[in-house]
Amino acid sequence: EAEVDGTLASLASTYSPENDALYDGTSRSGLRIVSFAPILRNKIFPLPNIIELLMDMGSWGMGSPVEMEFAVTLSVLPSQPKEFALLQLRPLGLSKEADPLEIEDVARNKLLCRSTQVLGHGISSDIYDIVYVDVERFERARSRDAAYEVMVFNENLVSQHKPYLLIGVGRWGSLDPWLGIPVKWDQISGAKVIVEAGFKDMEVDPSQGSHFFHNITSFRISYFSVNSMTQDGFVDWEWLRSNPVVEEKTFVRHIRLQKPVVAKVDGHQNKGIILKPEQGFGR
């Protein structure tokens, strides 16, 4: 479709299996490969120069490396101008994924959560407070009420300078209140580890923190996505309910532990675990 449209000619090279060679453009028969060669080599559009200029300006303005999203219109008609549009520019969250981290095999009964869809890298071992939206209590028609309850707990814990583990159902920050909990970032800003679990009655594709990606990377927050319907990880809801609550509302509960939970995230292997405390309740 892109070739018929004319867009591919400006972006692709052609691989010729007969002589095992790669040629710029799409004039030959063979396999198309998006290489940007016509732009980079033949300079039909000054993309590298524009990107270099904006990256330099952005890094200077924000005082840190930046990441950029952009779009380009490459008209096939000479009479129509080519256009570059800057969509988004934001500080680049510098990660510590070079640091080695091995997640050991742990018996399920010792884990609060396991996931093979995670963001972040490292270990969080100072979390005594847990705020969670109970999967059995949650009503999708009242997701805004749940978001408000989460906000109240968040404000309280932030004022006490207590980082916490946040567990919910559906997508955190969803624009569609039927697919998750429509919080804004400032309503969950005190969370140090966030878990996004599935609904009990339907499957929703995980957001993996896409609504808060910049905040998650900048503040080094660990983000777990769990889909219990496909057995892709789990949350031990029964263990959560077995803990005495500090405070509870219609959909959301706050518990405080005597010893902290430990979250381990391996960004290389895209997996993570949250270990239950060794023993004890209350603090």
ABEGO torsion letter per residue (X at the ends): XAAAAGAAAAABBBBBAAAGBBBBEAABBEBBBBAGAAAAAAGABBAAAAAAAAAAAAAAAAGBBBBBBBBBBBBABAABBBBBBBABBBBBBBBAAABBBBBBBBBAAABABBBABBBEBEBBAABABBBBBBAAABBAAAAAAAAAAAAAAAAAAAAAGBBBBBBBBEBBGBABAAAEBBBBAAAAAABABBBBBBBAABBBBBAGGAAAAAAAAAAGBBBBBBBAAAGBEBBBAAAAAABBBABBBAABBBBBBABBBBBBBBAAAGBBBBBBBABEBEX
